[in-house]
């Protein structure tokens, strides 16, 4: 299947103006909540600096810290697995589940398992997975993917969800009261939790010195699954490490404030040792991350803690929706992570940005997001993935602009055409004027005006 | 070469040069004059309730009232009972659960709860109403201080709990009581 370009998918999203406006405003409100939360901490900028520094240090010793994590976790009875790629990650998890008598699986939010396509891998082998985060549960019922890494169903209106719940859960037709719908989902999911044999979670932070795993949720769904089931499988990218437990202080202060404007999530769970009779498995996944670590310009993206502050502030994301980014992680951070995985397939994403820099300013770990977007553009152009139309257009422009005589003639012709034959430039083949109005052309150029002034 | 070796080797080849680890300077972090007041304010903002309980006797009366209501309740304030080995199935009707909290954090209203005090790790999540009992002199200003106080090596599971379970996944409408407790109360004793 051919992937729809960001431009084509965004065009479909913005065809409903009212909905686009609602999406934009909703996310902008979350950005405001983030601002209020950040302002309540006088040392906020210092905190970002510390977080960025701790992450940079960790990346510079990542292999040592991973070894330390493995050793400490194993000493406490946690099983540690290593997966080079998505396929191996899925196979490891499938093997763990296959050896269980109770193979009912509940999963809390994990973008890594989305990245690896775990749900479809397992269900193809007869193991259905129930996503338990409410937003993920909704998109799973609709056979969609999350459009936002913190608010997976933010692209949907409550009426859409009401229809979905009516169809799948038998809720009252037309009842779109959030309280009612949440409580219906709660009842359904409780049964899944109680009967689950395996609970899969992501990992927000893994601690090298202690082998501890930290998972943050508001709903309590990770814990409902983990403490009900006899097997806990935690999936983490290699970059999730922090050196010491006490570094969590800095990161937990930043995470929820940056994500939703909350001071902290309702639950910040620290899994340290299996309970009696429980197995804990950690799957450490590379899947291209060590390659990104080797790219000097882009390694900073591995500091990301997946708060999505850059999504909520991005003027392009807010108006084009997460599904227009044909990548697991949408938004500005997704657009610098995805080209590492497949440069050609994701070559349009670094261009889905105004380079306004707002993402960089809100990033809690100080990733230079818009700088990296700009650098990817250069690599993509260098590799020839920038598209023929653009290449031709830019080539022509540079030919004209580097010849003053040609430039002056072209300017005169252009101004005349815009004044007397506007349809010659304002037609449907001109990509630039599709969503823009051409300005009224002045009678003479700046150069002519300047020359005339000098004569006076 | 197995994947472990492959990953570690790739990282060793690709990692940047050594970056110094500088620890946060705690002297310039946010401190509150009146941690208790800040804690209570935060707790109310995140949908929790705070009740000052004058004495241990008042607490005993409250427990007695709850017991008399006939709903399933578990009290872990004086150590454990049979709930230790109860399954999710057996606990699903749990109405109220009393747990001791170890430490409160004023900046965000979070309370640290450890496995030894829960007995069963499911308790604070599966009950409908969670009551955490905390001593007001166990409240610190911020998370950095909290992590200095917590002895993580001594326990198998610990959690910061800040308010009831919540979600805003439907059009950003806040709904209290997503999967876990719909009510959370802090007794300051």
Interface residues (C-beta under 8 A of the other chain):
Chain A: X26 X29 X30 X41 X42 X43 X46 X47 X50 X53 X54 X56 X57 X59 X60 X61 X62 X63 X66 X67 X82 X83 X84 X88 X132 X133 X134 X135 X138 X151 X152 X153 X154 X156 X157 X158 X161 X178 X179 X181 X182 X183 X186 X189 X190 X193 X194 X210 X212 X218 X219 X220 X221 X223 X224 X226 X227 X228 X238 X243 X245 X246 X248 X249 X250 X252 X253 X260 X262 X263 X264 X265 X266 X267 X268 X269 X270 X271 X272 X273 X274 X275 X284 X286 X290 X291 X293 X294 X296 X299
Chain B: X2 X3 X4 X6 X7 X8 X10 X11 X12 X13 X14 X15 X16 X17 X18 X19 X20 X21 X22 X23 X24 X28 X29 X30 X42 X46 X87 X88 X89 X92 X105 X107 X108 X109 X110 X115 X120 X121 X122 X124 X125 X126 X142 X143 X144 X145 X146 X147 X148 X152 X153 X155 X156 X157 X158 X159 X160 X161 X162 X163 X164 X165 X166 X167 X168 X169 X170 X171 X172 X173 X175 X177 X178 X179 X180 X181
